[in-house]
Amino acid sequence: DKGLSVLASDVGHKVDPLKIWNVETGKLLKSIHGDRDMLWSMAISPDGKKLLWGSVDGQVHLSEIDTWKRIRSWKGRSRQVRSFAFDPTGTRVLLGGWEGIMEQWDIKNNLCLSGNEGHAWTVSSVAIRPDGKEALSGSWDRTLKLWDLNSGKMKGTWEGHQGSILSLTYNPAGNKVLSGGEDESIRLWDVD
């Protein structure tokens, strides 16, 4: 099927928890069963061919979208992976974890490139800058943190939400970020 796909996951159910839809036609393309546990998060690679998804048991899975063939599965340091982001090349991913852990993985070679524990609580959202040089993480600790992806070091912290940060996204230029929080606010940040 041509057209863009969107993923939807029902965290509360184990039966057909993952659905892939064509947004142009509204057609359900696939309904996929998880493994043993409910799904927490997922991301589509920049080329639209791979799906990265994680379950409550902390397993991370990389699959082909068209065939659902499993490419690889692994477990990072966190007992639950709550958020994912692909870099622009589709070769590196960020994983945000339950214990405030954020890991950067080279998925082509299955190597952990860096692991950071900069947050006091769950990393609920991660986003990689469009140029692939920096990333932001948002947490239940109500902070956003800016990371240099080459060194793995934290470059800054922003506060402002009155509740957990649940979502992050960069603008296409990579100089602004939107964050959405449990406090029912959306905030615009200048990160240049």
Secondary structure as UniProt FT lines:
FT   STRAND          5..9
FT   TURN            11..12
FT   STRAND          18..22
FT   TURN            23..25
FT   STRAND          28..32
FT   STRAND          39..44
FT   TURN            46..47
FT   STRAND          50..55
FT   TURN            56..57
FT   STRAND          59..64
FT   TURN            65..67
FT   STRAND          70..75
FT   STRAND          81..86
FT   TURN            88..89
FT   STRAND          92..97
FT   TURN            98..99
FT   STRAND          102..106
FT   TURN            107..110
FT   STRAND          111..116
FT   STRAND          123..128
FT   TURN            130..131
FT   STRAND          134..139
FT   TURN            140..141
FT   STRAND          143..148
FT   TURN            149..151
FT   STRAND          154..159
FT   STRAND          165..170
FT   TURN            172..173
FT   STRAND          176..181
FT   TURN            182..183
FT   STRAND          186..190
//
